[in-house]
Amino acid sequence: MILLLLTTVLALAAAYFYRFWSVREKRQVELRKIVERKRAERAESVKFAKQSAEKLDVETRNKIASLEYSELKEGLQSGTISCIDAVRTYYFKAIQANEKTNSVCMFVKEAEQWAMEWDEKAKDPEFKKPPMFGLPMSLKECVPLQGYDQTRGFVQDTFHPTETDAVLVQQLKKLGAIPYVQTNVPQSLLSYNCSNPVFGTTNHPMDKSRTSGGSSGGESALISADGSILGIGGDVGGSIRIPCAYTGTTGIKPSHLRFSHRGVCGSVPGRPLINSNDGPMSTRVETNVDFLRTVWADTWITEQDPYVPPVTWNEEAYKSDKKLKIGYYTDDGWFTPTPVCQRAVMEAKQILEDAGHTLIPFRPPRVPEVLIMFLRAVCVDAGKFLSNKLMNDIIDPLLYTQVVLWMVPVRVQRFLASFIRVFFPRLGNLMNAMTLSTVELRNTYADIEAYRSEMAALMIDQKIDALLCPVTVTPALPHVAPSKLFAGTSYTGIFNLLDYAAGSVNVTHVTKQDELDLESDYEASDPWYALAKNSSRGTIGFPIGVQVATPPYREETCLRIMREIEFGVTGK
Ligand SMILES: CCCCCCCC/C=C\CCCCCCCC(=O)NCC(=O)O
């Protein structure tokens, strides 16, 4: 009798799994066909951009291609450069950068037409050129651009072009900027590598086996390979700052309060307290400054979206010579960064002290707990939304570790945590991160609000204007590592949890001595430290950035400090 019952149960289970597997296989075949169509569409768009770029003579192209941001802007304003020539130059540059990095999702064909329309308008002597007249700009793929997909790396979201531009894109178009290319992202956006089944894997320009970071990794690869002069990324846990740090570029995530989120869908909708925001990325801090100074010159954004407070650019704060008090830390007490990431902070500290600022040791309290709050609130529903989407898609192999973690039922995670804690305490603790109930989630929201108050009090009491710290724990990682090393986001995630402005700026490069220090001083005391150590080997010459953070509405001070660090490093 028992044997019969057992056989029946096993047969039913096998039938269920067979059905599940065959339905999924059928869907996978459909999805693979969609990928083929999308890739063909991308190949067409590359062909179009190539043909357009070839219409420009090589001499003019080389001249425009060699210009710095301010020179290009000036040339467009004075009329020595036409919008169409600028767009064709940047089509050409992006094609070349893409061949090296696979950073482009789609070229924006309409960019040609928009450029010609602006050139036509400029023929009228009465026409007043808008401040971004003719500037080619790259956009992270998830930024809503009318007529183009925002797949976020999901095959199921291809061929669903958005009908309305994001408020920021509307503003950019009005200001004369020309979006000419969409750049790659990791599937789901919730990762700091850059790979998806639709457009493939984006590579670091210095080494194909490493990632350019994520989720704005298409942007960082394109910009650092000289295929874009200014791009828009997005950041909910480091997605602007980590790619910038990995590639030697610079970017800032403003507090989410300063941009509109109308019609914008991040990695997980319905996420009230871990705030994502768009932000500029480029090779120079002043390019980012110019961008934010222009889009915040008036209250246009607030007029389109009443939820955005009418706070305009504060030039006084950016230009101020008031000496600042800056709290710094090289180790957040959760994940000790590799020696080179700590050295970068100490060098930036020295630069700021030389400029007359006061730097004091400061470590945000209870970072291990903060990381749990961050992971719980960034996933919101323990990964249910994402795992449902992923189960109906082709899953990118570089995301497997993370996906498995989202698939394991939370009660099982909690049960396993008590054993895992014995030999891998840090993972054991994080295995309590995913929420079990709405009660737990509400408590976490309350904890985040309390933490914001606590940090505000600490900084006000000690009169601290800004914080300086590592961006992350290693130089650019091999593609597969970020999904295993999500614990390394404690340095960036905390500033999304606090909703601070936070930016990343290059300070140094990995040296032979850094590699020796890694071998002698960095203990591989658990699997995460071992992975960080192993992955950091062979990175001599890779760029290393630092992070500057300020409370909301102090983006100008954050940029001022970033600019001072950049000046101290480059002398220009
Ligand atoms: C072991 C316990 C289970 C935990 C499972 C957690 C899986 C990892 C989840 C989140 C990792 C967060 C990484 C964040 C990287 C930066 C992403 C970002 O800023 N994205 C932008 C966006 O989403 O818009």
Ligand as a Chemical Component Dictionary entry (heavy atoms), coordinates in Angstrom:
data_LIG
# 
_chem_comp.id                   LIG 
_chem_comp.type                 NON-POLYMER 
_chem_comp.pdbx_formal_charge   0 
_chem_comp.three_letter_code    LIG 
# 
loop_
_chem_comp_atom.comp_id 
_chem_comp_atom.atom_id 
_chem_comp_atom.alt_atom_id 
_chem_comp_atom.type_symbol 
_chem_comp_atom.charge 
_chem_comp_atom.model_Cartn_x 
_chem_comp_atom.model_Cartn_y 
_chem_comp_atom.model_Cartn_z 
_chem_comp_atom.pdbx_ordinal 
LIG C1  C1  C 0 21.995 35.178 0.637   1  
LIG C2  C2  C 0 20.756 35.921 0.830   2  
LIG C3  C3  C 0 19.991 36.134 -0.381  3  
LIG C4  C4  C 0 20.262 37.471 -0.909  4  
LIG C5  C5  C 0 19.973 37.499 -2.350  5  
LIG C6  C6  C 0 20.342 38.816 -2.821  6  
LIG C7  C7  C 0 20.579 38.815 -4.282  7  
LIG C8  C8  C 0 21.250 40.077 -4.652  8  
LIG C9  C9  C 0 20.320 41.185 -4.667  9  
LIG C10 C10 C 0 20.698 42.395 -4.850  10 
LIG C11 C11 C 0 22.082 42.779 -5.109  11 
LIG C12 C12 C 0 22.153 44.248 -5.247  12 
LIG C13 C13 C 0 23.251 44.599 -6.183  13 
LIG C14 C14 C 0 23.050 46.039 -6.573  14 
LIG C15 C15 C 0 23.969 46.391 -7.722  15 
LIG C16 C16 C 0 23.655 47.735 -8.285  16 
LIG C17 C17 C 0 22.385 47.709 -9.009  17 
LIG C18 C18 C 0 21.865 49.056 -9.457  18 
LIG O1  O1  O 0 22.195 50.113 -8.979  19 
LIG N1  N1  N 0 20.886 48.954 -10.381 20 
LIG C19 C19 C 0 20.172 50.041 -10.940 21 
LIG C20 C20 C 0 18.703 49.799 -10.978 22 
LIG O2  O2  O 0 18.235 48.782 -10.479 23 
LIG O3  O3  O 0 17.982 50.683 -11.492 24 
# 
loop_
_chem_comp_bond.comp_id 
_chem_comp_bond.atom_id_1 
_chem_comp_bond.atom_id_2 
_chem_comp_bond.value_order 
_chem_comp_bond.pdbx_ordinal 
LIG C1  C2  SING 1  
LIG C2  C3  SING 2  
LIG C3  C4  SING 3  
LIG C4  C5  SING 4  
LIG C5  C6  SING 5  
LIG C6  C7  SING 6  
LIG C7  C8  SING 7  
LIG C8  C9  SING 8  
LIG C9  C10 DOUB 9  
LIG C10 C11 SING 10 
LIG C11 C12 SING 11 
LIG C12 C13 SING 12 
LIG C13 C14 SING 13 
LIG C14 C15 SING 14 
LIG C15 C16 SING 15 
LIG C16 C17 SING 16 
LIG C17 C18 SING 17 
LIG C18 O1  DOUB 18 
LIG C18 N1  SING 19 
LIG N1  C19 SING 20 
LIG C19 C20 SING 21 
LIG C20 O2  DOUB 22 
LIG C20 O3  SING 23 
# 
